[in-house]
Amino acid sequence: QVQLVESGGGLVQPGGSLRLSCAASGSIFKSLRMAWYRQAPGKERDLVATITQGGSTYYADAMKGRFTISRDNAKNTVYLQMNSLQPEDTAVYYCNAHAPLVMYWGQGTQVTVSS
């Protein structure tokens, strides 16, 4: 069983930055592949970035150069640093953990980019 709790969302102006955090319960966090997804109203839930247990990362094309995913296994936490935010980045951002048979999701945190 894995419990995920996101935090750090909020309202920022275009060009601003936010740092999202995802705290995971349990002692198996270190062995899990983690990811961030996002979903805007009326849109599909899209992959933002992934990070393996060893720290290898992947980014969707729209995020490359602006977003950075990282993890601190000692703190059971994964982060998403978001820079140069634009209105089209407005969405609910979800933390995700890959287990052998299921995918675990956090409750999501709202990110709104507006002037």
PABAMAR-593086 format. One line per field, with one value per residue (C-alpha): x, y, z; residue number from 1; residue in three letters. Coordinates in Angstrom, 1 decimal. Layout:
PABAMAR-593086
X	(X, ...)
Y	(Y, ...)
Z	(Z, ...)
n	(NUM, ...)
res	(ALA, ...)
END
This chain:
PABAMAR-593086
X	(0.0, 1.3, -0.2, 0.7, 0.1, 0.9, 1.5, 3.0, 0.4, -1.1, -1.6, 1.4, 1.8, 3.1, 6.8, 6.7, 7.9, 6.4, 7.9, 5.6, 6.2, 4.8, 5.3, 4.9, 4.2, 5.8, 9.3, 9.1, 9.4, 13.0, 12.1, 9.2, 9.2, 7.6, 5.9, 4.0, 0.8, -1.4, -5.0, -6.9, -10.7, -12.0, -8.6, -6.9, -4.5, -1.1, 2.3, 4.6, 7.8, 9.0, 11.9, 13.3, 14.5, 18.0, 17.3, 16.9, 14.4, 12.1, 10.1, 7.2, 8.2, 6.1, 7.9, 11.6, 13.8, 11.2, 10.4, 12.7, 11.7, 13.8, 13.5, 14.9, 14.7, 15.7, 12.7, 10.3, 9.6, 9.5, 9.6, 8.6, 10.3, 8.3, 9.9, 8.7, 5.1, 2.5, -1.3, -1.5, 0.3, -2.8, -4.0, -4.3, -1.0, -1.0, 1.8, 1.9, 3.7, 4.2, 3.7, 3.8, 0.0, -1.4, -0.7, -1.1, -2.3, -2.3, -5.3, -3.8, -2.7, -4.0, -1.6, -3.1, -1.0, -2.8, -2.1)
Y	(0.0, 3.5, 6.8, 9.9, 13.5, 16.5, 20.0, 23.3, 24.3, 27.8, 30.9, 32.4, 35.0, 34.0, 33.5, 32.5, 29.4, 26.8, 23.7, 20.8, 18.1, 14.6, 12.7, 8.9, 6.6, 3.2, 1.9, 0.8, 4.3, 3.8, 0.9, 2.7, 4.5, 7.9, 10.3, 13.6, 13.9, 16.9, 17.3, 20.5, 20.7, 18.9, 17.5, 14.1, 13.4, 13.8, 12.6, 15.4, 13.6, 10.3, 9.3, 5.8, 4.5, 5.2, 8.8, 8.5, 11.1, 11.5, 14.6, 15.1, 17.4, 20.3, 20.3, 19.9, 22.8, 24.2, 21.5, 19.3, 16.2, 14.9, 12.6, 12.4, 8.7, 9.5, 11.8, 9.6, 12.6, 13.4, 17.0, 18.9, 22.3, 24.3, 27.4, 29.8, 28.9, 29.9, 29.9, 26.6, 25.0, 25.5, 22.1, 19.8, 18.1, 14.5, 12.4, 8.8, 5.7, 2.5, -0.7, -4.2, -4.5, -1.1, 2.6, 4.8, 8.4, 11.4, 13.7, 16.4, 20.0, 22.9, 25.1, 28.2, 30.5, 33.9, 37.6)
Z	(0.0, -1.0, 0.1, -1.9, -0.8, -3.1, -2.0, -3.3, -5.9, -6.1, -8.2, -10.1, -12.9, -16.3, -16.2, -12.5, -10.8, -8.4, -6.7, -6.1, -3.5, -3.2, 0.1, 0.0, 2.8, 3.4, 3.2, -0.4, -1.9, -2.8, -5.2, -7.0, -10.3, -9.7, -12.1, -12.3, -14.5, -15.1, -16.2, -17.2, -17.3, -20.4, -21.2, -20.9, -18.1, -19.6, -18.5, -17.3, -16.2, -14.7, -12.5, -11.8, -8.5, -9.7, -10.7, -14.5, -15.8, -18.7, -19.8, -22.1, -25.0, -23.8, -20.4, -21.6, -20.5, -18.1, -15.6, -13.4, -11.6, -8.7, -5.7, -2.2, -1.1, 2.4, 2.7, 0.7, -1.5, -5.2, -6.5, -9.6, -10.1, -12.7, -14.2, -16.9, -16.3, -18.9, -18.8, -20.7, -17.7, -15.6, -14.4, -11.5, -11.0, -9.8, -8.2, -9.4, -8.2, -10.3, -8.4, -10.0, -10.4, -9.7, -10.1, -7.0, -7.3, -5.0, -4.6, -6.9, -6.4, -8.4, -10.4, -11.9, -14.1, -14.7, -14.7)
n	(1, 2, 3, 4, 5, 6, 7, 8, 9, 10, 11, 12, 13, 14, 15, 16, 17, 18, 19, 20, 21, 22, 23, 24, 25, 26, 27, 28, 29, 30, 31, 32, 33, 34, 35, 36, 37, 38, 39, 40, 41, 42, 43, 44, 45, 46, 47, 48, 49, 50, 51, 52, 53, 54, 55, 56, 57, 58, 59, 60, 61, 62, 63, 64, 65, 66, 67, 68, 69, 70, 71, 72, 73, 74, 75, 76, 77, 78, 79, 80, 81, 82, 83, 84, 85, 86, 87, 88, 89, 90, 91, 92, 93, 94, 95, 96, 97, 98, 99, 100, 101, 102, 103, 104, 105, 106, 107, 108, 109, 110, 111, 112, 113, 114, 115)
res	(GLN, VAL, GLN, LEU, VAL, GLU, SER, GLY, GLY, GLY, LEU, VAL, GLN, PRO, GLY, GLY, SER, LEU, ARG, LEU, SER, CYS, ALA, ALA, SER, GLY, SER, ILE, PHE, LYS, SER, LEU, ARG, MET, ALA, TRP, TYR, ARG, GLN, ALA, PRO, GLY, LYS, GLU, ARG, ASP, LEU, VAL, ALA, THR, ILE, THR, GLN, GLY, GLY, SER, THR, TYR, TYR, ALA, ASP, ALA, MET, LYS, GLY, ARG, PHE, THR, ILE, SER, ARG, ASP, ASN, ALA, LYS, ASN, THR, VAL, TYR, LEU, GLN, MET, ASN, SER, LEU, GLN, PRO, GLU, ASP, THR, ALA, VAL, TYR, TYR, CYS, ASN, ALA, HIS, ALA, PRO, LEU, VAL, MET, TYR, TRP, GLY, GLN, GLY, THR, GLN, VAL, THR, VAL, SER, SER)
END
